[in-house]
Amino acid sequence: MNVQLKSHDKEAMPMATDTAEAVPVTVAYGDGIGPEIMNASLKVLEAAGARLALEPIEIGEQVYLAGHSAGISSDAWDSLRRTRLFYKAPITTPQGGGYKSLNVTVRKTLGLFANVRPSVAYAPFVATRHPGMDVVVVRENEEDLYAGIEHRQTDDVVQCLKLISRPGCEKIARYAFEYAKAHGRRKVTCFTKDNIMKLSDGLFHQVFDEVAAEYPDIVNEHWIIDIGAAKLADTPEDFDVIVLPNLYGDVLSDVSAQIAGSVGLAPSANIGADCAMFEAIHGSAPRRAGQDVANPSGLLLAGVMMMVHAGQPDVAQRVHNAWLKTIEDGIHTYDIFKPGISERQVGTSAFADAVITRLGETPAKLPPVTYAADARPFTVPTAGPRRTANKELVGIDVFVQSTAPVTQLAGDMRHADNGAVELAMITNRGVKVWPDGLPETFCTDHWRCRFLAASGQPFDHAAIVGLLTRLAEAGIDFIKTEHLYTFDGEPGYSLGQGQ
């Protein structure tokens, strides 16, 4: 890299002196504390001999306010698609509606399906109740509720669609096992809530089990997310690699980082088949901006992961061991400083200088890292060929807005029965309220009315059009429909609580 690092200058473009060996990387200095911790991190990487050609881009708050709803411009996209490597400081998303999550946009647009977040305890030098903790959370990055597909459907009810795909599950499960294999990990644990979300989380669990069978040398297990999270918080030493759907992974990776010692120490890698992004997991902390107090460790350790990914494990090893020696020597920023444990409290720049001073050294008490000898790259997994099931349309769920009592609604809906299509069930927020509902069940104005084909009758799109036409003529305010299919004879829809 060999660049002159100075105060953040968004017009400057640091260039490597040895471009023949330099790896192009897009760099975003971010908002809040972002420029300070990025400058500190790049300074350390440069001192360690990183061979990088930097392309700075603008992202974040000012880009949002300039009219780009995702916080990134077309020029920045051009850089990312050219370098395929992104080193990103935290950003600030303006308050109020109309602004998309930049992280979600970048991850999904560039296919960065695997979010890898290590959480390591550095006891006794960083306070923690779990000194033996060394957990890696592998989070699915593209699907789940983070699809961001939401609708307000009635006065009372909004919905958010949870989308889980078999290819998405397969890629992330296989990545978790390949990661464990490459890093000498002993076990991969899957967390889901498939006792309730039997189809979506059930698919994630099912595919995990299928992939696990291909790795007999690695222990595998599954936990329901609530008790699994409790176990992680209480006994993280029992876990090694944890693979989760998107939302659970987002929440529990922060929990994992904090109980290891501090969210401020946690790095994050976002990996896809063609591109990768490296960042700290914490936010932009605007209240700390410009004070030279922020801890650059999360972003610096993300830089270490980036150097391994970029084929420079020698640099990664030098930086990581120097960082460990700095932590071991008690040179700490305010967020992890503890009297009696820490030796000296320093700011952002001084911490970077302390790491640079220790380049070439290894920790005496904390385990040193050996990337240069042990880095074992692996091919980013892709999903296998899709299998087409025998798919049969058997009914439709019609969602209706109404404040009428359920008995009246059922009577109105049954006027649409025509002998070929019959009203089978009405639910309110997933609980069956007709037939045989209970008066104690609280109901909103949002109803699911399930129509199925009458016994022995065919069901097709023409039957759906006819049904909806009759409902419209009856003045029914239907707001959404979902087709009901069987796949190889198995229902591809939930049956509803109480059914």
Buried (B, 14 or more C-beta within 10 A) or exposed (E): BBBEBEEBEEEBEBBBEEEEEBBBBBBBBBBBBBBBBBBBBBBBBBBBBBBBBBBBBBBBBBBBEEEBEBBBBEEBBEBBEEBBBBBBBBBBBEEEEEBBBBBBBBBBBBBBBBBBBBBBBBBEBBBBEBBEBBBBBBBBBBBBBBBEEEEEBBEEBEBEEBBBBBBBBBBBBBBBBBBBBEBEBEBBBBBBBBEBBEBBBBBBBBBBEBBBEEBEEBBBBBBBBEEBBEBBBEEBEEBBBBBBBBBBBBBBBBBBBBBBBBBBBBBBBBBBBEBBBBBBBBBBBBEBBEEBBBBBBBBBBBBBBBBBBBEBBBBBBBBBBBBBBBBBBBBBBBBBBEEEBBEEBBBBBBBBBBBBBBBEBBBEEBEEBEBBEEBEEEEBBEBEEEEEEEEBBBBBBBBBBBEEEBEEBBEBBEEBBEEBBBBBBBBBBEBBBBEEBEEEBEBEBBBBBBBBBBEEEEBEEEBBEBBBEBBEEEEBEBBBBEBBBBEEEEEBBBEBEBE
